[in-house]
């Protein structure tokens, strides 16, 4: 009789993260970058200067808050040179009403210039780059990638909120694959939208991976009402695995 114990997937995911190599990360700090049009903006940056991987993080509705700083430091500790962009000029929303006003204030062409500046700041010999975003930032991650498509090898989108770039012509310059992580109870990126977007990406000839969980929008936000630890752990493991494959 086989007495081997079956280890639940969540514990396997935890073991994957715990067994990953640790790096000495440069302490996080805010710096100012400038676009080609001399527009200045802030980013929160951390991670080894000689990292072989770089990543651009894009915040969700509230703005560049402590949650995004923590995520930036987490990537830094995994050996990434990580930069989180501030799309709201230093403002942070504490409620949905204010967040909507801030999102509406974002001008996409100017924001694309900022993404391009961050990606260019992350460029280093032998370093591969990725973009990642959550909610509003999840839909913005593709804008970031397409702002400098030759520089980006992979895109990660957590439960995207807002229209996703889907037309074949706009997606054509994209070089690498995209991973979308969503809950099957998400109010925004619903299962029917997942299927529709899979069709759009297939039509554009692009590689799309989708991971869905029994969870709601914002399932990985520990302080949020929809926090789901099991989904968070699995999604995080899938994220690092996807980046390991595509940034080597």
Buried (B, 14 or more C-beta within 10 A) or exposed (E): EEEEEEEEEBEEBBEBEEEBEEBEBBEBEEEEBEBEEEEEBBBBBBBBEEBBBBBBBBBBBBBBBEBBBEBBBBBBBBBBBBBBBBBBEEBBBEEEEBBEEBBEEBEEEEBBBBBBBBBBBBEBEEBBBBBBBBBBBBBBBBBBBBBBBEBBBBBBBBBBBBEBBBEEEEBEEBBBBBBBBBBEBBEBBBEEBBEEBBEBBEEBEBEBBBBBBEBBBBBBBEEEEBBBEBBBBBBBBBBBEBBEEBBE
